[in-house]
Amino acid sequence: MKNRLREMRTARQWSQGELADRLGVSRQTIHAIETEKYDPSLPLAFKIGRLFEKPLEWIFVPDA
């Protein structure tokens, strides 16, 4: 699934580690989501949406 996580993270000048700490996950999880090797669980996706104050549909775009 495509996503805008890297774009949103860099706009706030956060490292992957900083974002991981804010979400309670590992830096490797953030890397895997950003490189589209891992789709987050629904609870994690909602945490991301709340943190960035964006709807899930804007952050995560299903492959067509």
MMTF fields as JSON, N, C-alpha, C and O atoms, coordinates in Angstrom:
{
  "mmtfVersion": "1.0.0",
  "mmtfProducer": "UNKNOWN",
  "numBonds": 255,
  "numAtoms": 256,
  "numGroups": 64,
  "numChains": 1,
  "numModels": 1,
  "chainsPerModel": [1],
  "groupsPerChain": [64],
  "chainIdList": ["A"],
  "bondAtomList": [4, 2, 8, 6, 12, 10, 16, 14, 20, 18, 24, 22, 28, 26, 32, 30, 36, 34, 40, 38, 44, 42, 48, 46, 52, 50, 56, 54, 60, 58, 64, 62, 68, 66, 72, 70, 76, 74, 80, 78, 84, 82, 88, 86, 92, 90, 96, 94, 100, 98, 104, 102, 108, 106, 112, 110, 116, 114, 120, 118, 124, 122, 128, 126, 132, 130, 136, 134, 140, 138, 144, 142, 148, 146, 152, 150, 156, 154, 160, 158, 164, 162, 168, 166, 172, 170, 176, 174, 180, 178, 184, 182, 188, 186, 192, 190, 196, 194, 200, 198, 204, 202, 208, 206, 212, 210, 216, 214, 220, 218, 224, 222, 228, 226, 232, 230, 236, 234, 240, 238, 244, 242, 248, 246, 252, 250],
  "bondOrderList": [1, 1, 1, 1, 1, 1, 1, 1, 1, 1, 1, 1, 1, 1, 1, 1, 1, 1, 1, 1, 1, 1, 1, 1, 1, 1, 1, 1, 1, 1, 1, 1, 1, 1, 1, 1, 1, 1, 1, 1, 1, 1, 1, 1, 1, 1, 1, 1, 1, 1, 1, 1, 1, 1, 1, 1, 1, 1, 1, 1, 1, 1, 1],
  "groupList": [{"groupName": "MET", "atomNameList": ["N", "CA", "C", "O"], "elementList": ["N", "C", "C", "O"], "formalChargeList": [0, 0, 0, 0], "bondAtomList": [1, 0, 2, 1, 3, 2], "bondOrderList": [1, 1, 2], "singleLetterCode": "M", "chemCompType": "L-PEPTIDE LINKING"}, {"groupName": "LYS", "atomNameList": ["N", "CA", "C", "O"], "elementList": ["N", "C", "C", "O"], "formalChargeList": [0, 0, 0, 0], "bondAtomList": [1, 0, 2, 1, 3, 2], "bondOrderList": [1, 1, 2], "singleLetterCode": "K", "chemCompType": "L-PEPTIDE LINKING"}, {"groupName": "ASN", "atomNameList": ["N", "CA", "C", "O"], "elementList": ["N", "C", "C", "O"], "formalChargeList": [0, 0, 0, 0], "bondAtomList": [1, 0, 2, 1, 3, 2], "bondOrderList": [1, 1, 2], "singleLetterCode": "N", "chemCompType": "L-PEPTIDE LINKING"}, {"groupName": "ARG", "atomNameList": ["N", "CA", "C", "O"], "elementList": ["N", "C", "C", "O"], "formalChargeList": [0, 0, 0, 0], "bondAtomList": [1, 0, 2, 1, 3, 2], "bondOrderList": [1, 1, 2], "singleLetterCode": "R", "chemCompType": "L-PEPTIDE LINKING"}, {"groupName": "LEU", "atomNameList": ["N", "CA", "C", "O"], "elementList": ["N", "C", "C", "O"], "formalChargeList": [0, 0, 0, 0], "bondAtomList": [1, 0, 2, 1, 3, 2], "bondOrderList": [1, 1, 2], "singleLetterCode": "L", "chemCompType": "L-PEPTIDE LINKING"}, {"groupName": "GLU", "atomNameList": ["N", "CA", "C", "O"], "elementList": ["N", "C", "C", "O"], "formalChargeList": [0, 0, 0, 0], "bondAtomList": [1, 0, 2, 1, 3, 2], "bondOrderList": [1, 1, 2], "singleLetterCode": "E", "chemCompType": "L-PEPTIDE LINKING"}, {"groupName": "THR", "atomNameList": ["N", "CA", "C", "O"], "elementList": ["N", "C", "C", "O"], "formalChargeList": [0, 0, 0, 0], "bondAtomList": [1, 0, 2, 1, 3, 2], "bondOrderList": [1, 1, 2], "singleLetterCode": "T", "chemCompType": "L-PEPTIDE LINKING"}, {"groupName": "ALA", "atomNameList": ["N", "CA", "C", "O"], "elementList": ["N", "C", "C", "O"], "formalChargeList": [0, 0, 0, 0], "bondAtomList": [1, 0, 2, 1, 3, 2], "bondOrderList": [1, 1, 2], "singleLetterCode": "A", "chemCompType": "L-PEPTIDE LINKING"}, {"groupName": "GLN", "atomNameList": ["N", "CA", "C", "O"], "elementList": ["N", "C", "C", "O"], "formalChargeList": [0, 0, 0, 0], "bondAtomList": [1, 0, 2, 1, 3, 2], "bondOrderList": [1, 1, 2], "singleLetterCode": "Q", "chemCompType": "L-PEPTIDE LINKING"}, {"groupName": "TRP", "atomNameList": ["N", "CA", "C", "O"], "elementList": ["N", "C", "C", "O"], "formalChargeList": [0, 0, 0, 0], "bondAtomList": [1, 0, 2, 1, 3, 2], "bondOrderList": [1, 1, 2], "singleLetterCode": "W", "chemCompType": "L-PEPTIDE LINKING"}, {"groupName": "SER", "atomNameList": ["N", "CA", "C", "O"], "elementList": ["N", "C", "C", "O"], "formalChargeList": [0, 0, 0, 0], "bondAtomList": [1, 0, 2, 1, 3, 2], "bondOrderList": [1, 1, 2], "singleLetterCode": "S", "chemCompType": "L-PEPTIDE LINKING"}, {"groupName": "GLY", "atomNameList": ["N", "CA", "C", "O"], "elementList": ["N", "C", "C", "O"], "formalChargeList": [0, 0, 0, 0], "bondAtomList": [1, 0, 2, 1, 3, 2], "bondOrderList": [1, 1, 2], "singleLetterCode": "G", "chemCompType": "PEPTIDE LINKING"}, {"groupName": "ASP", "atomNameList": ["N", "CA", "C", "O"], "elementList": ["N", "C", "C", "O"], "formalChargeList": [0, 0, 0, 0], "bondAtomList": [1, 0, 2, 1, 3, 2], "bondOrderList": [1, 1, 2], "singleLetterCode": "D", "chemCompType": "L-PEPTIDE LINKING"}, {"groupName": "VAL", "atomNameList": ["N", "CA", "C", "O"], "elementList": ["N", "C", "C", "O"], "formalChargeList": [0, 0, 0, 0], "bondAtomList": [1, 0, 2, 1, 3, 2], "bondOrderList": [1, 1, 2], "singleLetterCode": "V", "chemCompType": "L-PEPTIDE LINKING"}, {"groupName": "ILE", "atomNameList": ["N", "CA", "C", "O"], "elementList": ["N", "C", "C", "O"], "formalChargeList": [0, 0, 0, 0], "bondAtomList": [1, 0, 2, 1, 3, 2], "bondOrderList": [1, 1, 2], "singleLetterCode": "I", "chemCompType": "L-PEPTIDE LINKING"}, {"groupName": "HIS", "atomNameList": ["N", "CA", "C", "O"], "elementList": ["N", "C", "C", "O"], "formalChargeList": [0, 0, 0, 0], "bondAtomList": [1, 0, 2, 1, 3, 2], "bondOrderList": [1, 1, 2], "singleLetterCode": "H", "chemCompType": "L-PEPTIDE LINKING"}, {"groupName": "TYR", "atomNameList": ["N", "CA", "C", "O"], "elementList": ["N", "C", "C", "O"], "formalChargeList": [0, 0, 0, 0], "bondAtomList": [1, 0, 2, 1, 3, 2], "bondOrderList": [1, 1, 2], "singleLetterCode": "Y", "chemCompType": "L-PEPTIDE LINKING"}, {"groupName": "PRO", "atomNameList": ["N", "CA", "C", "O"], "elementList": ["N", "C", "C", "O"], "formalChargeList": [0, 0, 0, 0], "bondAtomList": [1, 0, 2, 1, 3, 2], "bondOrderList": [1, 1, 2], "singleLetterCode": "P", "chemCompType": "L-PEPTIDE LINKING"}, {"groupName": "PHE", "atomNameList": ["N", "CA", "C", "O"], "elementList": ["N", "C", "C", "O"], "formalChargeList": [0, 0, 0, 0], "bondAtomList": [1, 0, 2, 1, 3, 2], "bondOrderList": [1, 1, 2], "singleLetterCode": "F", "chemCompType": "L-PEPTIDE LINKING"}],
  "groupTypeList": [0, 1, 2, 3, 4, 3, 5, 0, 3, 6, 7, 3, 8, 9, 10, 8, 11, 5, 4, 7, 12, 3, 4, 11, 13, 10, 3, 8, 6, 14, 15, 7, 14, 5, 6, 5, 1, 16, 12, 17, 10, 4, 17, 4, 7, 18, 1, 14, 11, 3, 4, 18, 5, 1, 17, 4, 5, 9, 14, 18, 13, 17, 12, 7],
  "groupIdList": [1, 2, 3, 4, 5, 6, 7, 8, 9, 10, 11, 12, 13, 14, 15, 16, 17, 18, 19, 20, 21, 22, 23, 24, 25, 26, 27, 28, 29, 30, 31, 32, 33, 34, 35, 36, 37, 38, 39, 40, 41, 42, 43, 44, 45, 46, 47, 48, 49, 50, 51, 52, 53, 54, 55, 56, 57, 58, 59, 60, 61, 62, 63, 64],
  "secStructList": [7, 3, 3, 7, 2, 2, 2, 2, 2, 2, 2, 6, 6, 7, 7, 2, 2, 2, 2, 2, 2, 2, 2, 6, 1, 7, 2, 2, 2, 2, 2, 2, 2, 2, 6, 6, 1, 7, 7, 7, 7, 2, 2, 2, 2, 2, 2, 2, 2, 2, 2, 2, 6, 7, 7, 2, 2, 2, 2, 3, 3, 7, 7, 7],
  "xCoordList": [0.841, 0.0, 0.893, 1.822, 0.602, 1.366, 0.981, -0.134, 1.93, 1.642, 2.483, 3.44, 2.111, 2.799, 3.558, 3.831, 3.893, 4.506, 5.848, 6.087, 6.712, 8.026, 7.859, 8.524, 6.989, 6.718, 6.25, 6.721, 5.345, 4.814, 5.885, 5.997, 6.662, 7.71, 8.783, 9.194, 9.234, 10.293, 9.792, 10.573, 8.522, 7.966, 8.067, 8.188, 8.018, 8.143, 9.576, 9.857, 10.474, 11.897, 12.148, 12.998, 11.396, 11.572, 12.386, 12.23, 13.245, 13.933, 12.962, 11.903, 13.347, 12.526, 12.447, 11.402, 13.547, 13.566, 12.633, 11.947, 12.603, 11.713, 10.252, 9.451, 9.915, 8.543, 8.196, 7.106, 9.118, 8.893, 8.609, 7.704, 9.381, 9.162, 7.781, 7.11, 7.352, 6.04, 4.9, 3.83, 5.146, 4.108, 4.241, 3.344, 5.339, 5.537, 5.88, 5.49, 6.619, 7.053, 8.56, 9.177, 9.15, 10.584, 10.861, 9.983, 12.103, 12.513, 12.401, 12.074, 12.673, 12.574, 11.142, 10.933, 10.159, 8.76, 8.469, 7.81, 8.955, 8.748, 9.403, 8.804, 10.631, 11.328, 10.534, 10.382, 10.037, 9.291, 7.997, 7.623, 7.32, 6.095, 6.445, 5.794, 7.478, 7.857, 8.299, 8.056, 8.935, 9.394, 8.352, 8.627, 7.15, 6.008, 6.255, 5.717, 7.081, 7.317, 6.415, 6.357, 5.709, 4.851, 3.669, 3.84, 2.473, 1.274, 0.989, 0.946, 0.794, 0.577, -0.755, -1.687, -0.815, -2.082, -3.064, -2.661, -4.32, -5.34, -5.132, -5.218, -4.861, -4.614, -3.418, -3.467, -2.348, -1.185, -1.523, -1.091, -2.275, -2.687, -3.489, -3.296, -4.383, -5.16, -4.265, -4.492, -3.247, -2.31, -1.566, -1.359, -1.166, -0.474, -1.391, -0.975, -2.63, -3.594, -3.812, -3.853, -3.954, -4.148, -2.91, -3.03, -1.733, -0.501, -0.327, 0.06, -0.619, -0.44, -1.71, -1.701, -2.799, -4.083, -4.522, -4.903, -4.45, -4.842, -5.728, -5.561, -6.673, -7.498, -6.672, -5.737, -7.036, -6.3, -6.283, -5.297, -7.384, -7.477, -6.459, -6.076, -6.02, -5.016, -3.617, -2.75, -3.392, -2.069, -1.789, -0.706, -2.771, -2.574, -3.445, -4.658, -2.799, -3.495, -3.366, -2.26, -4.504, -4.423, -3.858, -4.099, -3.123, -2.61, -3.807, -4.752, -3.733, -4.853, -4.736, -5.59],
  "yCoordList": [-1.166, 0.0, 1.238, 1.349, 2.145, 3.393, 4.266, 4.183, 5.11, 5.989, 7.257, 7.344, 8.221, 9.51, 9.707, 10.842, 8.633, 8.738, 9.471, 10.365, 9.115, 9.776, 11.268, 12.09, 11.609, 13.012, 13.778, 14.885, 13.201, 13.867, 13.961, 14.979, 12.9, 12.876, 13.919, 14.653, 13.991, 14.938, 16.383, 17.292, 16.605, 17.955, 18.47, 19.674, 17.566, 17.951, 17.823, 18.049, 17.457, 17.298, 16.289, 16.497, 15.198, 14.111, 13.004, 12.728, 12.379, 11.188, 10.007, 10.107, 8.897, 7.705, 7.28, 6.822, 7.431, 7.074, 7.943, 7.445, 9.243, 10.148, 9.778, 9.735, 9.513, 9.13, 7.805, 7.649, 6.867, 5.572, 5.743, 5.108, 6.598, 6.847, 7.433, 7.046, 8.355, 8.988, 7.983, 8.125, 6.964, 5.973, 4.701, 3.858, 4.559, 3.37, 2.13, 1.02, 2.322, 1.198, 1.321, 2.276, 0.377, 0.427, 1.291, 1.527, 1.748, 2.502, 1.624, 2.11, 0.332, -0.596, -0.677, -0.836, -0.569, -0.572, 0.643, 0.527, 1.811, 3.034, 2.882, 3.219, 2.376, 2.166, 1.225, 1.494, 0.143, -0.838, -0.237, -0.521, 0.584, 1.236, 2.221, 2.245, 3.035, 4.049, 3.431, 4.0, 2.288, 1.628, 0.662, -0.089, 0.692, -0.097, -1.602, -2.363, -2.024, -3.45, -4.011, -5.222, -3.112, -3.516, -2.565, -1.346, -3.122, -2.311, -2.308, -3.369, -1.136, -1.081, -1.713, -1.801, -2.144, -2.632, -1.471, -0.31, -1.774, -0.72, 0.189, 1.408, -0.351, 0.551, 1.483, 2.659, 0.959, 1.806, 2.848, 3.996, 2.469, 3.427, 4.572, 5.732, 4.249, 5.3, 6.199, 7.407, 5.63, 6.445, 7.418, 8.579, 6.932, 7.786, 8.917, 10.074, 8.588, 9.6, 10.657, 11.85, 10.222, 11.184, 12.051, 13.259, 11.453, 12.2, 13.309, 14.429, 12.983, 13.957, 14.748, 15.638, 14.414, 15.093, 15.063, 16.078, 13.849, 13.62, 12.382, 11.458, 12.358, 11.151, 9.993, 10.203, 8.793, 7.618, 7.532, 7.097, 7.951, 7.878, 8.789, 8.548, 9.828, 10.741, 10.184, 10.352, 9.515, 8.971, 7.697, 7.527, 6.797, 5.485, 5.359, 5.565, 5.014, 4.921, 3.481, 3.014, 2.772, 1.382, 1.3, 2.18, 0.256, 0.028, -0.197, -0.913, 0.43, 0.307, -0.939, -1.194],
  "zCoordList": [0.0, 0.0, 0.0, 0.8, -0.889, -0.943, 0.245, 0.759, 0.674, 1.802, 1.729, 0.959, 2.534, 2.57, 3.884, 4.274, 4.555, 5.872, 5.82, 6.632, 4.896, 4.81, 4.553, 5.183, 3.644, 3.317, 4.566, 4.825, 5.32, 6.513, 7.604, 8.287, 7.759, 8.782, 8.487, 9.386, 7.256, 6.919, 6.972, 7.254, 6.708, 6.812, 8.249, 8.473, 9.209, 10.629, 11.132, 12.309, 10.225, 10.533, 11.649, 12.515, 11.61, 12.56, 11.904, 10.715, 12.679, 12.19, 12.295, 12.913, 11.68, 11.809, 13.274, 13.736, 13.997, 15.417, 16.243, 17.136, 15.951, 16.688, 16.446, 17.38, 15.195, 14.876, 15.556, 16.107, 15.515, 16.151, 17.643, 18.185, 18.299, 19.733, 19.983, 20.939, 19.143, 19.313, 19.126, 19.718, 18.29, 18.001, 18.84, 18.832, 19.554, 20.368, 19.565, 19.927, 18.459, 17.624, 17.402, 17.874, 16.696, 16.42, 15.185, 14.356, 15.095, 13.913, 12.667, 11.584, 12.828, 11.702, 11.173, 9.97, 12.062, 11.635, 10.773, 9.74, 11.187, 10.403, 9.037, 8.016, 9.019, 7.742, 6.836, 5.644, 7.385, 6.586, 6.03, 4.892, 6.817, 6.321, 5.211, 4.167, 5.441, 4.444, 3.121, 2.056, 3.183, 1.954, 1.389, 0.453, 1.973, 1.507, 1.566, 0.761, 2.538, 2.749, 3.837, 4.05, 4.524, 5.639, 5.71, 5.673, 5.814, 6.027, 7.524, 8.147, 8.104, 9.555, 9.952, 9.152, 11.198, 11.736, 11.776, 11.706, 11.885, 11.95, 13.162, 13.013, 14.361, 15.492, 15.254, 15.614, 14.651, 14.36, 13.296, 13.4, 12.293, 11.258, 11.875, 11.513, 12.799, 13.467, 14.316, 14.376, 14.976, 15.758, 14.852, 15.206, 13.678, 12.707, 12.265, 12.22, 11.94, 11.523, 12.588, 12.286, 13.838, 14.93, 15.135, 15.339, 15.082, 15.289, 14.257, 14.59, 13.001, 11.923, 11.605, 10.754, 12.297, 12.095, 10.627, 10.043, 10.055, 8.663, 8.601, 9.396, 7.656, 7.5, 6.919, 6.148, 7.302, 6.825, 5.302, 4.707, 4.677, 3.221, 2.543, 1.398, 3.242, 2.677, 2.875, 2.018, 4.015, 4.339, 3.567, 3.008, 3.536, 2.929, 1.686, 1.736, 0.562, -0.717, -1.213, -1.485, -1.33, -1.807, -3.229, -4.055, -3.493, -4.85, -5.775, -5.443, -6.929, -7.887, -8.725, -9.575]
}
